[in-house]
């Protein structure tokens, strides 16, 4: 397997400003909620950008819509002496409606600025007026990137008491102060000071799981004339169910088609598969997110007629088709970004996707309806192991999707190498990948032959190589690859000897740096199993002179075994690497580096053949 890229950043302590990209001098958010459907939001950021690595932080971006309007803006840039070198007016903002969606209410106003010198301090102040969409309040995100410290940041929300504002803090050592305001309002405020810069390290949790954040949401809300409660995930589910209720009606003609398709099938699983394949053939992903359509699915009949929908519409349509043939299924909201939902803080903003849960007698299927080209029930990497909310008439229920066992994320390589006395070789590779390793190769299925060959040459260590045959096929959550490769210089000649690589795959196996002190624990999100069976046939007139020793490793991070056996002119090599997922104590980091270096060394080993 070609391993995840490792990003190593040489970083000293947060107090050494030269090692940081930027310092947030001030970050202020003030929200005044006048009524359940109207709020004014004032923002101010003052950021000192230390060097060119922080240049992107000079960009101003503001998301707006017909319900969220920018009512004021000003910006200012000062140099290290405090001299104003640029003032920015609202008229200088650019507008873009670019979106991956077919239609959406949102647009962005932005100002793209490149500092002429460093350090510079950029101040932005702006106000947003929001109406009819206060399903949650702006969050408090004072820190947004690695290598950025925060001197002072504050948040203040004033809202009617009847809204029963709730909040939740993550990765933040602070307290929300709650006081009474005027006119039957209450005020929520929080502030932080001297947040150190976060250090980017190999094998650490994603940045989004490490950033400090405070979330605020009303318990009762009105959203585009829809009313609901976020007192619990149960209540959240009741509101979501109200949005899909009555939207599962199909035409009589389509109902007849569904029965013709499934009535002769014996099991519910067969029926689900037949309908899932029909979804793939008759629909495509297109999103129209206008008004409440950002939360409510299009009616099933509309998706059927138009042949497209977003994750909500396609999942609801699939649910409607299954309902028609007597198979219950649950509309399920989930986040593709955050694996964990806050159990005691229900909010819409924690979700960004919808899938379908189908509980069968001996199994539960999770259907990705936006991409029915995936094998039915395959739980892809963006949702595997994530929390989700199952939606029913009874409300929302917190569930967790399964994760494939490390050993099932398989790459099996069966390789035959026929070596000549001149050092060239004919190499036959049969590769089988499954589950998460299958998923990483899905792009191969969509490539043309030319691009496939380029990718294969990046996967194998074959100097001056020519691919003579290549075949790629898919079977469920498995990809099989078969290739015949000729390498004109597989082995290196040195007088009477040939130096021959013993493993032509796992090119570019990455070993992280161990030169800096570890700050955070080690996190490996995915485990996998790589198995290589390699047979090297040596040319007539040569014998094995030097070989690497067999090796075994068994520790918290991995089990690895390398063996080499000789039978006449055949050298048999077997590698078996089980890399384990999980969270490990940071004190073990040197051990991880040591293990990965040992594995990389074995993958790059050579045997020496001597002419008889």
C-alpha positions in Angstrom: 0.0 0.0 0.0 1.2 3.5 -0.8 1.0 5.1 2.7 -0.6 8.3 3.7 1.6 11.3 3.0 3.4 12.5 6.2 3.6 16.2 6.9 6.4 17.1 9.2 6.7 20.7 10.3 9.8 21.9 12.2 8.3 24.0 14.9 9.6 25.4 18.1 7.5 26.6 21.0 4.5 28.8 20.4 6.3 31.7 22.2 8.8 31.9 19.3 6.9 34.0 16.9 9.2 33.4 14.0 8.1 29.8 13.8 4.4 30.8 13.6 2.4 31.8 10.6 0.3 34.3 12.4 -1.0 35.7 15.7 -4.7 36.5 16.3 -4.4 39.7 18.2 -8.2 40.1 18.6 -11.2 38.0 17.6 -14.6 39.4 18.6 -18.1 38.1 17.8 -21.2 39.8 19.1 -24.7 38.5 18.3 -27.9 40.3 19.2 -30.9 38.1 18.6 -33.9 40.5 18.5 -36.6 37.9 17.8 -36.6 34.2 17.0 -36.3 35.1 13.3 -34.0 38.1 13.4 -30.4 38.6 14.6 -27.6 41.1 14.0 -24.0 39.7 14.0 -21.0 41.9 14.5 -17.5 40.5 13.8 -14.0 41.8 14.2 -10.6 40.1 13.6 -7.2 41.5 14.0 -4.5 39.2 12.7 -0.7 39.7 12.5 0.7 37.7 9.7 4.3 36.8 10.4 5.6 35.4 7.1 4.6 34.2 3.7 3.4 30.9 5.2 0.4 32.8 6.7 -0.4 34.8 3.6 -3.6 33.0 3.0 -4.9 34.4 6.3 -5.1 37.8 4.7 -8.1 36.6 2.7 -11.5 37.9 3.8 -14.5 35.6 3.0 -18.0 36.1 4.2 -20.9 33.8 3.4 -24.2 35.5 2.6 -27.6 34.7 1.2 -30.9 36.5 0.7 -31.5 35.8 4.4 -27.9 36.7 5.6 -27.0 40.2 4.3 -23.8 42.1 4.8 -24.8 45.5 6.1 -21.3 47.0 6.9 -17.7 46.3 6.2 -14.3 47.9 6.6 -10.7 46.7 6.5 -7.3 48.0 7.3 -3.7 46.9 6.8 -0.8 48.2 9.0 2.9 47.5 8.9 5.2 46.6 11.8 5.5 50.2 12.8 1.7 50.7 12.9 1.6 52.7 9.7 -1.6 52.2 7.7 -0.6 50.9 4.3 -4.0 49.9 2.9 -7.6 50.7 3.7 -10.3 48.4 2.3 -13.8 49.5 1.4 -17.0 47.5 1.0 -17.1 48.5 -2.6 -13.8 46.6 -3.2 -15.3 43.2 -2.1 -15.8 40.7 -4.9 -18.9 38.4 -5.1 -19.0 34.8 -6.3 -21.9 32.5 -6.6 -19.7 29.6 -7.5 -20.9 26.4 -5.9 -20.8 22.7 -6.6 -24.6 22.7 -6.4 -27.0 23.4 -9.2 -28.8 26.1 -7.3 -28.2 27.5 -3.8 -29.2 30.7 -1.9 -25.7 31.3 -0.7 -23.0 33.5 -2.2 -19.7 34.7 -1.0 -18.2 38.1 -0.7 -14.4 38.2 -0.5 -11.3 40.3 -0.7 -8.1 38.5 -1.8 -5.0 40.4 -0.5 -1.3 39.5 -0.7 0.8 41.4 1.9 3.7 43.3 0.3 5.9 42.9 3.4 6.0 40.9 6.7 4.9 41.2 9.4 1.6 43.0 8.6 -1.5 43.4 10.7 -4.9 43.1 9.0 -8.1 44.2 10.6 -11.5 43.3 9.3 -14.9 44.5 10.8 -18.3 43.5 9.4 -21.9 43.0 10.2 -24.4 40.4 9.0 -28.2 40.8 9.3 -29.9 37.4 9.5 -33.6 36.7 9.1 -35.8 33.6 9.1 -33.0 31.0 9.4 -31.9 31.1 13.0 -31.6 27.4 13.5 -28.3 28.0 15.3 -26.1 30.9 16.1 -22.6 31.7 14.8 -20.0 29.5 16.4 -16.9 30.7 18.2 -13.8 29.6 16.3 -11.0 31.8 17.4 -8.3 29.5 16.1 -8.5 28.2 12.5 -5.2 26.7 11.5 -1.9 25.2 12.6 0.9 27.6 13.7 -1.5 30.4 14.7 -1.7 31.5 18.3 -4.5 33.7 19.8 -3.9 36.5 22.2 -7.5 37.4 23.0 -10.9 36.3 21.7 -14.4 36.9 22.9 -17.9 36.0 22.1 -21.2 37.5 23.3 -24.7 36.5 22.5 -27.9 38.3 23.7 -31.2 36.5 23.0 -34.8 36.3 24.3 -35.1 34.0 27.3 -37.9 32.1 25.6 -35.4 30.7 23.0 -33.7 28.8 25.8 -30.2 29.1 24.4 -27.9 26.0 24.8 -24.2 25.8 24.3 -21.3 23.3 24.1 -17.5 23.8 24.4 -14.9 21.6 22.7 -11.2 21.7 23.3 -11.6 24.9 25.2 -10.5 25.6 28.7 -13.1 28.4 29.3 -16.4 29.0 30.9 -19.6 30.5 29.4 -20.9 33.3 31.6 -24.7 33.6 31.7 -26.3 36.9 32.9 -29.6 38.6 32.6 -30.0 41.3 30.0 -32.7 44.0 29.4 -36.2 43.4 28.1 -36.4 39.7 29.2 -33.2 38.7 27.5 -30.2 36.8 28.6 -26.5 37.2 27.7 -24.0 34.4 27.1 -20.4 35.4 26.9 -17.1 33.5 26.7 -13.5 34.6 26.2 -10.1 33.0 25.9 -6.6 34.4 26.1 -3.1 33.3 25.1 -4.0 30.1 23.2 -0.7 28.5 22.0 -0.3 27.6 18.3 -1.2 24.0 17.5 1.7 22.0 16.1 1.2 19.8 13.0 2.6 16.4 13.7 2.7 13.1 11.8 -0.1 10.7 12.8 -2.1 13.2 14.8 -5.9 13.7 14.9 -7.3 15.9 12.2 -7.1 19.6 12.8 -10.9 20.0 13.1 -10.9 17.6 16.1 -8.3 19.7 17.9 -9.5 23.3 17.4 -11.2 25.1 20.3 -14.8 25.8 19.5 -18.0 27.0 21.3 -21.4 26.2 19.7 -24.6 28.0 20.5 -28.1 27.1 19.4 -31.7 27.9 20.4 -33.8 25.1 22.0 -36.9 26.2 20.2 -36.6 27.7 16.7 -38.4 28.9 13.7 -36.7 28.1 10.4 -38.3 29.2 7.1 -41.8 28.9 8.7 -40.9 25.5 10.1 -41.0 25.1 13.9 -38.9 22.7 16.0 -36.9 21.9 19.1 -33.3 21.0 19.7 -33.7 20.1 23.4 -32.4 16.6 22.5 -31.5 14.4 19.6 -34.9 12.9 20.0 -36.5 16.3 19.4 -34.2 17.0 16.5 -35.3 13.8 14.9 -38.9 14.7 15.3 -38.3 17.9 13.4 -36.3 16.1 10.7 -39.1 13.6 10.4 -41.6 16.4 9.9 -39.6 17.6 6.9 -39.8 14.2 5.2 -43.3 13.3 6.2 -45.6 12.9 3.1 -42.6 13.1 0.7 -42.5 9.4 0.0 -45.4 9.2 -2.5 -44.7 7.5 -5.8 -46.7 7.5 -9.0 -48.9 4.4 -9.7 -46.8 3.7 -12.8 -43.6 3.6 -10.8 -45.2 1.5 -8.0 -46.1 -1.1 -10.7 -42.5 -1.1 -12.0 -41.1 -1.7 -8.6 -43.4 -4.7 -8.0 -42.5 -6.1 -11.4 -38.8 -5.7 -10.5 -39.0 -7.3 -7.0 -42.1 -9.5 -6.5 -40.3 -12.5 -7.9 -37.3 -12.2 -5.7 -37.0 -14.4 -2.6 -35.2 -12.3 0.0 -35.4 -8.7 1.2 -31.7 -8.3 0.5 -32.2 -9.2 -3.1 -35.0 -6.7 -3.4 -32.9 -3.9 -1.8 -30.1 -4.7 -4.3 -32.4 -4.6 -7.3 -33.9 -1.2 -6.2 -30.4 0.1 -5.4 -29.3 -0.8 -8.9 -32.3 0.9 -10.3 -31.4 4.1 -8.3 -28.0 4.0 -9.9 -29.4 3.6 -13.5 -32.1 6.3 -13.2 -30.7 9.1 -11.0 -27.7 11.3 -10.5 -26.5 13.6 -7.8 -27.5 17.2 -8.3 -28.3 19.6 -5.4 -30.8 22.4 -5.3 -30.5 24.1 -1.9 -33.0 26.9 -1.9 -34.6 28.1 1.3 -35.6 25.2 3.5 -34.4 22.9 0.7 -31.1 23.1 2.4 -32.6 20.8 5.1 -35.7 19.3 3.5 -35.5 16.7 0.7 -37.3 17.0 -2.6 -40.4 14.8 -2.8 -39.7 11.3 -4.1 -42.0 11.8 -7.1 -40.0 14.9 -8.1 -36.7 13.0 -7.9 -38.1 10.2 -9.9 -39.5 12.5 -12.6 -36.4 14.7 -12.8 -33.8 11.9 -12.5 -31.7 13.8 -9.9 -31.5 14.9 -6.3 -29.1 15.7 -3.5 -28.2 13.4 -0.6 -31.5 14.1 1.1 -33.6 13.7 -2.0 -32.0 10.5 -3.2 -32.0 8.9 0.2 -35.7 9.8 0.7 -36.5 8.5 -2.8 -34.7 5.2 -2.0 -36.7 5.0 1.2 -39.9 5.5 -0.7 -39.2 2.8 -3.1 -38.3 0.3 -0.4 -41.4 1.2 1.5 -43.5 0.4 -1.5 -42.1 -3.2 -1.5 -42.6 -3.6 2.2 -39.0 -3.0 3.4 -38.7 -0.3 6.2 -35.7 2.0 6.0 -34.6 5.0 8.0 -33.5 8.4 6.7 -30.2 9.0 8.6 -28.3 12.3 9.1 -24.5 12.2 9.5 -21.3 14.2 9.3 -18.6 13.3 6.8 -16.2 15.5 8.7 -16.8 14.9 12.4 -16.8 11.2 13.6 -18.4 12.1 16.9 -21.6 14.0 17.6 -22.0 15.8 20.9 -24.4 13.5 22.8 -25.9 16.3 25.0 -26.0 19.0 22.4 -28.3 18.5 19.5 -27.7 20.8 16.5 -28.3 20.9 12.8 -24.8 22.3 12.1 -23.1 19.1 13.2 -24.5 17.3 10.1 -23.7 17.7 6.4 -25.0 14.5 4.8 -27.8 12.0 4.6 -27.6 8.3 4.1 -30.2 5.4 4.4 -30.3 2.7 7.0 -32.0 -0.6 6.1 -32.3 -3.0 9.0 -32.6 -6.5 7.6 -33.2 -9.7 9.6 -29.5 -10.7 9.9 -27.8 -7.5 8.9 -28.1 -3.7 8.8 -27.3 -2.1 5.4 -26.0 1.5 5.2 -26.8 2.8 1.7 -24.8 5.7 0.2 -27.5 6.9 -2.2 -25.5 9.8 -3.6 -23.0 7.3 -5.1 -24.9 4.0 -5.9 -21.9 3.0 -8.0 -20.4 1.9 -4.6 -21.2 -1.7 -3.7 -24.5 -1.9 -1.9 -23.9 -1.5 1.8 -20.3 -0.6 1.5 -19.4 1.9 4.4 -16.9 4.3 2.8 -14.2 6.1 4.6 -16.1 9.4 5.0 -18.8 7.7 7.2 -17.2 4.6 8.6 -17.3 4.6 12.4 -19.2 7.9 12.5 -22.0 8.8 14.8 -25.3 9.4 13.0 -29.0 10.1 13.9 -31.6 7.7 12.7 -34.8 9.5 12.0 -38.2 8.1 12.7 -41.7 9.2 13.8 -40.5 8.6 17.4 -37.7 11.1 16.9 -33.9 10.8 16.5 -31.8 8.0 17.8 -28.0 8.2 18.1 -26.4 5.3 16.3 -22.8 4.5 15.1 -21.8 3.1 11.8 -19.5 0.0 11.7 -15.8 0.1 11.0 -14.0 -2.5 8.9 -11.5 -4.6 10.9 -7.9 -3.7 10.1 -7.2 -7.1 8.7 -10.1 -6.8 6.1 -8.5 -3.6 4.6 -6.5 -5.9 2.4 -3.9 -5.7 -0.4 -2.7 -9.0 -1.6 0.1 -9.1 -4.2 1.1 -12.3 -6.0 4.2 -11.5 -8.1 6.3 -13.6 -10.4 9.7 -12.2 -11.6 11.6 -13.9 -14.4 15.1 -12.4 -14.3 17.6 -12.6 -17.2 21.4 -12.6 -17.0 21.4 -9.1 -18.4 19.3 -7.8 -15.5 16.0 -7.3 -17.4 12.9 -9.0 -16.1 9.4 -10.0 -17.0 7.1 -9.3 -14.0 3.6 -10.6 -13.6 1.5 -9.0 -10.9 -1.9 -10.0 -9.6 -3.2 -7.7 -7.0 -6.4 -7.9 -4.9 -7.6 -5.0 -2.8 -10.5 -5.0 -0.4 -12.5 -2.5 1.7 -10.5 0.7 2.4 -7.6 -0.3 0.2 -10.2 -1.1 -2.5 -11.6 2.4 -2.0 -8.2 4.1 -2.6 -8.0 2.4 -6.0 -11.6 3.2 -7.2 -10.3 6.1 -9.4 -8.5 3.4 -11.5 -11.9 2.1 -12.6 -12.8 5.5 -14.2 -9.4 6.1 -15.9 -8.6 5.4 -19.5 -5.9 2.9 -20.3 -3.1 5.5 -20.6 -3.7 7.0 -17.2 -4.0 3.5 -15.6 -0.6 2.6 -16.9 0.9 5.8 -15.5 -0.6 5.0 -12.1 0.7 1.4 -12.2 4.2 2.6 -13.0 4.0 4.8 -9.8 2.9 1.8 -7.8 5.8 -0.6 -8.7 9.6 -0.3 -8.6 10.4 -1.2 -12.2 13.2 0.9 -13.9 12.8 1.4 -17.6 9.5 -0.4 -17.5 7.0 -1.2 -20.2 3.5 -2.4 -19.4 2.5 -5.1 -21.9 -0.9 -6.0 -20.5 -3.1 -4.5 -17.8 -6.5 -5.5 -16.7 -8.6 -4.0 -13.8 -11.9 -5.3 -12.6 -14.3 -4.7 -9.7 -16.3 -7.3 -7.8 -18.2 -5.8 -4.8 -15.8 -4.0 -2.5 -12.8 -5.6 -4.3 -10.6 -4.5 -7.1 -8.5 -7.0 -9.0 -5.5 -5.9 -11.1 -3.5 -8.1 -13.4 -0.4 -6.7 -15.2 2.5 -8.0 -17.2 5.5 -5.6 -17.1 8.9 -5.8 -18.7 11.7 -3.9 -17.0 14.9 -3.4 -19.1 17.0 -2.8 -15.9 15.3 -4.5 -13.0 18.6 -5.7 -11.6 21.9 -3.8 -11.4 25.0 -5.5 -12.8 28.3 -5.2 -11.0 30.9 -7.4 -12.6 30.0 -11.0 -12.0 27.1 -10.1 -9.8 23.5 -8.9 -10.0 21.9 -6.8 -7.3 18.1 -7.6 -7.4 15.3 -5.9 -5.6 13.2 -8.5 -3.8 9.9 -6.4 -3.6 8.8 -4.4 -6.6 5.8 -2.9 -4.8 5.3 -0.6 -1.8 7.3 2.1 -3.6 7.7 5.2 -1.6 6.9 3.7 1.8 7.0 6.7 4.1 8.9 7.0 7.4 8.1 10.0 9.6 10.7 12.1 11.2 11.6 11.5 14.8 13.7 14.6 15.3 11.3 16.7 17.3 9.6 16.1 20.7 6.1 14.7 20.4 3.3 17.0 21.7 0.1 15.0 21.0 -0.8 11.3 21.1 -0.4 9.2 18.0 -3.5 8.6 16.0 -3.8 6.1 13.2 -7.3 6.3 11.7 -7.0 3.3 9.4 -5.4 -0.1 9.8 -4.7 -2.4 7.0 -3.1 -5.7 5.9 -0.6 -6.0 3.1 0.4 -9.5 2.0 3.1 -10.1 -0.7 3.9 -13.5 -2.2 6.8 -13.1 -4.5 8.6 -15.7 -6.6 11.9 -14.6 -8.2 13.4 -17.0 -10.8 17.1 -16.4 -11.1 18.9 -16.9 -14.5 20.9 -19.9 -15.4 24.4 -19.7 -14.3 23.8 -17.7 -11.2 23.4 -18.5 -7.5 22.3 -16.7 -4.4 25.3 -15.1 -2.6 23.8 -12.6 -0.2 20.3 -12.4 1.2 18.5 -10.4 3.9 17.7 -12.1 7.2 14.2 -13.1 8.0 12.4 -10.7 10.3 9.5 -10.6 12.7 8.0 -7.6 14.5 5.1 -7.7 16.9 4.2 -4.6 18.9 1.4 -2.1 19.6 1.6 -0.6 16.1 2.1 -3.6 13.8 2.9 -7.2 13.2 5.3 -7.8 10.4 6.9 -10.9 9.1 9.4 -11.3 6.3 10.7 -14.7 5.1 12.9 -15.7 2.2 13.3 -19.3 1.0 15.4 -20.8 -1.8 14.3 -23.8 -3.9 16.7 -24.4 -6.7 16.4 -21.4 -9.1 13.4 -20.0 -7.3 13.6 -17.5 -4.4 10.3 -17.2 -2.5 9.7 -14.0 -0.5 6.7 -13.4 1.7 5.8 -10.2 3.5 2.9 -9.9 5.8 2.2 -6.5 7.4 -0.7 -5.8 9.7 -0.7 -2.1 10.6 -3.0 -1.3 13.4 -5.4 1.6 13.9 -6.0 3.3 17.2 -4.7 6.0 19.5 -1.3 5.4 21.2 0.6 7.2 23.8 2.9 9.9 22.5 5.8 8.4 24.4 5.7 5.5 21.9 6.4 7.7 18.9 10.1 6.7 18.6 9.0 3.1 18.6 6.6 3.8 15.7 9.4 5.5 13.7 11.7 2.5 14.4 9.1 0.0 13.3 8.3 1.9 10.1 12.0 2.3 9.2 12.6 -1.4 9.7 9.6 -2.2 7.4 10.8 0.3 4.8 14.3 -1.2 4.9 13.0 -4.7 4.2 10.8 -3.4 1.3 13.9 -1.9 -0.3 16.2 -4.8 0.3 18.1 -6.6 -2.5 19.6 -10.0 -3.0 23.0 -10.5 -4.6 23.3 -13.1 -7.3 26.8 -14.4 -8.2 27.7 -15.9 -11.5 28.8 -19.5 -11.1 
